[in-house]
Amino acid sequence: RLRFAKTVGVGPATGWVSICLRDKPLLTLRGEISKEEIQRIETANGSGTTGTNSLCESLWKWRFYQLAQVEQDLEMASKVEPGSASKRALLAFNICMSRFPEALSLAEELGEKEVQVLVEQWEAEAEKLSSLFFPCHR
């Protein structure tokens, strides 16, 4: 394990991370980062509320069960930045939350036919489980 201190970006100021999982490295040594490089990164990322940083921040909130805020952030990002990265993150969120109709809609919008098929299968299986555990709830 490695103790870290955040230099730039979102996430905790300090903490511990695993260096490897089994024999697979999760982190690699990068070396020192200069003040100029930090400034360049901060400038490129703006205030940290758009682009990849907002998606990372949403994932961080997701980790700590701030799901309503995650959903709001991802929906805002997909409207402000209509690129596929934010929509794919919202798609993943909807799938994880078993929001199949929303996931199907996004998968169709993104042209993800394979994802649509999988979500339809998962929705059918979830319906079977729901009727198994909650037979009177329909």
N, C-alpha and C positions, 0 to 999 in steps of 0.2 A: 504494500500500500504506500501511497505517496501523499504527503501533506502538501496542499497547494494554497496559493493566495491569488485571487483574481487580479489581473492587470487591466483588462478591458472586457467589455461585453456584459452579458446578463448572467444571473446565477448568484450563488452564494459568494460572499467575500473571501471565505476560507473554507477548507474542508479536507476530506480524504477521498482518494480515488484508487481504484484497483489498477495496477500497472498491466496485468495480464489476466486472462481467463484460461485456465488450463495451460496450454502451451502457446496460445494465441496472444500476441502483444496488443493491448488496447491503447497504449500511449507510447510515443517515441520521443526521444530527447531532441529538442529543437535548439536549445542553447539560449543565450541571453537575447532579450528583445530591447532594442534601443528606444530612447524616448521619442525619436523622430518616427520610428515605425509605429509606436503606440499612437502618436498624434495622427499619423496617416490613417490608421485603422479607425480611430474615433471619428475623423473627418469623413471618411468613406461611409461609415455607418450612421452618420448624423447623430441624432439624440438617442438612437437605439430603439426607436418605436416603429421602424419600417423595415422591410426586407427580411433577411434571414434572422436578424436579431429579434424581431417581433415573434417569429415562429419559435425560436429558441426560448424566448421568454414565456410564450404560451405553454410550451412543453414543460418548462420549469414549474409553472403554476399548476399544470395538470398533475405533476408529481406530488404536489401538496394539496390535492383535492379541491382546488379552487376552480371547479369545472364550469360554473356559470361564467366566470371571467374568461376562462379559456375559450369557451364557445363564442363569447362576445368578441374577443380579440381576433379569433380566426375568421369570423364572419366579416369583421371590419377589414381585415387584411385582404380578404378575397374580393371585397368591393373596391378598396383603395388601390390594390395591386392585383389586377385581374389575371396575373400570370398563373401558370398551372401549379407552382409550388404551394401557394397559399390555399388554393382549392384542393390540392391533394392532401394537405394537412387537415383541412376541414373534412374531407372524405374519410380519412383515417379516424378522426375523432368520432364522426357519426357511426362508423362501423363499430368502433370500440364501445360506444354507448348503446349499441343495438338499435340505432335509429335508421332502420333499413329503408323506409321511403325516401328520406333525405339523402342517404348514401346512394341509392339507385339514381336519384335525380342528378346528383353530382357526377356519378360515374358516366351517365349518359352524356352530360354536358362536356365532360373531358374526353369522350369517345373511348372509354375504357370498357370494351365489350366483355373481356374476361372477368373484370371486376364485377360487372353487372350480373353475369351468370353466377359467380360465387355468392354475391350478396343475396340474390334470389334464392339460392340453395340454403344459405344460412337463415334467411327469413322463414322459409318453409320448415326447417328443422326447429327453429325457435318457436314457431306456432305449435308444432307437435309437442314440444316440451311444456309449453304454456298450458295446453289443454290437458296434459298429463298431470301437472302439479296443481292446476287451478281449473278443474273440470266444470265448475259452475260459473266461472268468470268468462263471459263472452260478450 
